Amino acid sequence: MASKPAKKLESEPVKPRFSTISGMPVDEVYEAEDLTVGPGRPGEYPFARGVYPSMYRGKTWTMRQFAGFGSAADTNQRFKYLLKEGTHGLSTAFDMPTLMGYDADAERALGEVGREGVSISTVEDMEVLFDGVPLEEVTTSMTVNCTASILLAMYLVVAERRGFDWKKLGGTIQNDMFKEYIAQKEWICPPAPALRIVTDMIEFCTDQVPRWHPVSISGYHIREAGSTAVQELAFTLADGIGYVEAAIERGLDVDEFGPRLSFFFNVHNDFFEEIAKIRAARRLWARIMRERFGAKTDRACLMRTHAQTSGVSLTAQQPMNNIVRVSLQALAGVLAGVQSLHTNSMDETLALPSEEAATTALRTQQIIAEESGVANTVDPLGGSFAVEALTERMEREAEEIIARIDDMGGILKAIESGYPQREIADAAYKFQQATDAGDYVTVGVNGYEMDEKSGGTLEILKISMDLEAGRKREVAEHKAARDSKALAAALADIRKAAEDGSNIMPPIVEAVRRGASVGEISNVFREVFGVYGDPAWL
Amino acid sequence: MSAKLIRVLVAKPGLDGHDRGAKIIARALRDGGMEVVYTGLHQTPDMIAEAAVQEDVDAVGLSILSGAHMTLFPRILELLREKGVDDIPVFGGGIIPEEDIKELAKLGIKKIFTPGASTEDIVAWVRENVPARV
């Protein structure tokens, strides 16, 4: 929309310019004439106002707290604690070796075991991780990408050993490789074979694990890496387009796999920009599925999304202030109508969350759900001139970026050329410069500073230096107890599928049954598909 | 003859993919008039020490957010010493708790920047603490 002529103010404005944290100019006031499309109705195509007619009256959003540190037993204990305290669903954070396809006893795992999540190398670890968790009742999310096929296979084998029916298992595996190359940057092989494995998993899950979400198309990391809100929206939906195209090319029916795609957005500081972003995402995705891909059912068009408050917005200085930031961001997520939500802990700029900090983060959601009253009415901001105008603007600007990616030949080509990577690095640098220049004030950092003593300190979670040695021993013991002939045959079957193009999931599941580790299966990927190196664009 | 430019290696040890900070620092140092070599992600201590020698840098900046700093930073210092380049300042940044910062200082890391540090401060520190060699 064109900016309206500025009215004469009685005094000087408090800022030279008013914009969102992403730099999008914001008008002084929005009126009916700023809107061009109606907001529609909740639960009806194109779903800007929410994917269900009754929203949180029918079901409160899923409070899904992301957790993982140390050993499988440490994390299992945290899972049980969170479930006892009222979290509805689990979400697993793996450590860097697990995420990058190295076992705890690998040389590349040096110093990293259990430090940024839980260390999982074999199916025995996975059994301990989910010990005592009713897998048919609790839905589980796993944040893992280039080794997603292996970790999902481990989850399925654990379920099988405990007598659970795969058809009843509900959950999500992140498995969004496009955004790895764009932002999160954990990978094994180059983008094209990575896309093939993702597509294998969509195909496998649609058939064998029908309640599972085989990919969670994620804007979260794109935003954390420094993108603007519109870039997060555009790159995420462009990634989604890439997966749908690949699945259709595989011969899958968009109305069959479409409803199993899920999304994951960031909720950053700028309240209305974030609400508008998620509303725009729903409308744009619905239109893409119907207009571009010909989805007939509404179920295939509606965007279910998880959201997480913004880690990068938190500060090490005066860390208690982070509780307030998280509350505001979580409130924006709820007002935007997300299906599940993780609230960050106040200590996340210092370490992985302590139990106390994780509890406050969960309580923040419970206070919003139980005390604030905001969940009583469906899309209470629908029809607000400001929110609807911002929603329209973000949808329009994201469409322009998606059109540019279409012109490049799609997201795979765009990634190979470094387009989204460079756009994000530029936006991150620009934001840092603006912050250094004082254009944006972060309370406690470049405004309202205090010395450390007055600002407060937190007790942080420490991971023992002994953990790594213990894990190495455990993994070596599991490996020694296997039937090496059966294992070698199973790994050879994965290699065969990798080479001949048949679906790679069944032989991975079989290899996991025979004790194959994360690192061993990843090595097959490395040998067949090659290893991707960071282009290190500045 | 003009003064030699300060040449800095910005390196990403460890397996984490958080390169937002490293890239911002690399660009800020470059915009601050220095020569910058950026290693890219997922570097082992060997790769970093080797790059420091090959690129003949005046300082090494390490960015890490994976929690492995207490293992990887000392190893990098050790390898630099083995290669005879123990005279160049090594500094770092990332998610690094206060008590680890003290420990790393004892081991010879000249400075650790934590979240919230401005690029201006970092550029100024490098300019003051890294002698451009002739």
Interface residues (C-beta under 8 A of the other chain):
Chain A: M96 P97 L99 M100 Y102 R108 A109 L110 G111 E112 R115 E116 E180 A183 Q184 K185 E186 E224 A225 G226 V312 T315 A316 Q317 T349 L350 A351 L352 A425 A428 Y429 Q432 Q433 T435 D436 T442 V445 N446 T457 I460 I463 M465 G533 D534 P535 A536 L538
Chain B: G14 L15 D16 G17 H18 D19 R20 K23 I24 A26 R27 A28 R30 V36 Y38 T39 G40 L41 H42 T44 L65 S66 G67 A68 H69 M70 T71 L72 R75 I95 P97 E98 T114 P115 G116 S118 T119 E120
